[in-house]
Amino acid sequence: ESHLLRSKTHDSADDYQRTTVYISHEFGHQWFGNLVTPAWWDYIWIGESFAAYFQYHTADVVQPTWKLKEQFVIDVVQEAFRKEERHGAHPLNYKIQYSGQYPPFHIMYEK
């Protein structure tokens, strides 16, 4: 909620950019994750990866002067490489063995 409410007198351009990206991410989920949904959690990366990409793509369409598609490479792609270097690589498909088990989200969004 705090990322959605903005004040022109108190918030920075970075705050507005972050809000735009968050909203764009959730718009991405309306298609990739809601309408186009894998049958099981093994493929959760599909919805998250598309939403992560489209958060930058959509925000770039709305505010082209921010050049968010260029930031995508640094913020998302390079961050995925750094996390895999730190935590080790893992496959995109993650086999869920039991109810309540979750895939490793620390890389899921970027990868």
C-alpha positions as CSV (number, residue, x, y, z in Angstrom):
1,E,0.0,0.0,0.0
2,S,2.8,2.4,0.8
3,H,4.2,2.0,-2.7
4,L,0.9,3.1,-4.3
5,L,0.3,6.4,-2.5
6,R,2.5,9.2,-3.8
7,S,2.9,12.8,-2.9
8,K,4.4,15.3,-5.4
9,T,5.9,17.3,-2.5
10,H,7.4,14.4,-0.5
11,D,8.3,11.6,-3.0
12,S,11.2,11.3,-5.4
13,A,11.2,10.4,-9.1
14,D,12.6,7.0,-8.0
15,D,9.5,6.5,-5.8
16,Y,7.2,7.2,-8.8
17,Q,9.2,4.9,-10.9
18,R,9.0,2.1,-8.3
19,T,5.2,2.6,-8.1
20,T,4.8,2.4,-11.9
21,V,6.9,-0.8,-12.0
22,Y,4.9,-2.5,-9.2
23,I,1.6,-1.7,-10.9
24,S,2.9,-2.9,-14.2
25,H,4.1,-6.1,-12.6
26,E,0.6,-6.8,-11.2
27,F,-0.9,-6.0,-14.6
28,G,1.4,-8.6,-16.1
29,H,-0.1,-11.1,-13.6
30,Q,-3.5,-10.4,-15.0
31,W,-2.5,-12.2,-18.1
32,F,0.6,-14.3,-17.2
33,G,-0.5,-15.9,-13.9
34,N,-4.3,-15.5,-14.0
35,L,-5.5,-16.1,-17.5
36,V,-2.5,-18.2,-18.7
37,T,-1.8,-20.4,-15.7
38,P,0.3,-23.6,-15.5
39,A,-1.6,-26.6,-14.3
40,W,0.7,-27.0,-11.2
41,W,3.2,-25.0,-9.1
42,D,6.2,-26.8,-10.8
43,Y,6.1,-24.0,-13.5
44,I,5.5,-21.0,-11.4
45,W,8.5,-19.3,-13.0
46,I,6.4,-18.8,-16.2
47,G,4.0,-16.3,-14.5
48,E,6.6,-14.6,-12.5
49,S,9.2,-14.3,-15.3
50,F,6.7,-12.8,-17.7
51,A,5.3,-10.4,-15.0
52,A,8.9,-9.4,-14.2
53,Y,9.6,-8.6,-17.9
54,F,6.3,-6.9,-18.6
55,Q,6.7,-4.7,-15.5
56,Y,9.5,-3.0,-17.2
57,H,8.1,-3.2,-20.7
58,T,4.7,-1.7,-19.8
59,A,6.2,1.0,-17.6
60,D,8.6,1.9,-20.5
61,V,5.5,2.4,-22.7
62,V,3.9,4.6,-20.1
63,Q,7.1,6.6,-19.3
64,P,9.6,6.1,-22.2
65,T,11.9,8.8,-20.8
66,W,12.8,6.5,-17.8
67,K,14.3,4.0,-20.2
68,L,13.1,1.1,-18.1
69,K,13.7,-1.5,-20.7
70,E,17.4,-0.7,-20.4
71,Q,17.2,-0.9,-16.7
72,F,15.6,-4.4,-17.0
73,V,19.0,-5.8,-18.0
74,I,20.7,-4.4,-15.0
75,D,17.9,-4.7,-12.4
76,V,16.7,-8.2,-13.4
77,V,19.0,-10.1,-15.6
78,Q,22.3,-9.2,-13.9
79,E,20.7,-9.7,-10.5
80,A,19.7,-13.2,-11.5
81,F,23.3,-13.9,-12.4
82,R,24.5,-12.5,-9.1
83,K,22.0,-14.6,-7.1
84,E,22.9,-17.8,-8.9
85,E,26.5,-17.1,-8.3
86,R,25.8,-16.7,-4.5
87,H,23.2,-19.4,-4.1
88,G,24.0,-21.8,-6.9
89,A,22.0,-22.5,-10.0
90,H,18.7,-24.3,-10.0
91,P,16.4,-25.5,-12.7
92,L,13.4,-23.4,-13.8
93,N,11.0,-26.2,-13.2
94,Y,10.8,-27.0,-9.5
95,K,9.1,-30.3,-8.5
96,I,6.7,-29.8,-5.7
97,Q,6.7,-32.9,-3.6
98,Y,4.1,-32.1,-0.9
99,S,1.5,-29.5,0.0
100,G,3.0,-26.4,1.5
101,Q,6.3,-26.8,-0.3
102,Y,7.4,-23.7,-2.3
103,P,10.0,-23.2,-5.0
104,P,13.1,-21.0,-4.2
105,F,11.7,-17.5,-4.8
106,H,15.0,-15.9,-4.2
107,I,15.8,-16.5,-7.9
108,M,12.4,-17.1,-9.4
109,Y,11.5,-13.6,-10.3
110,E,14.7,-12.7,-12.1
111,K,15.5,-16.0,-13.8
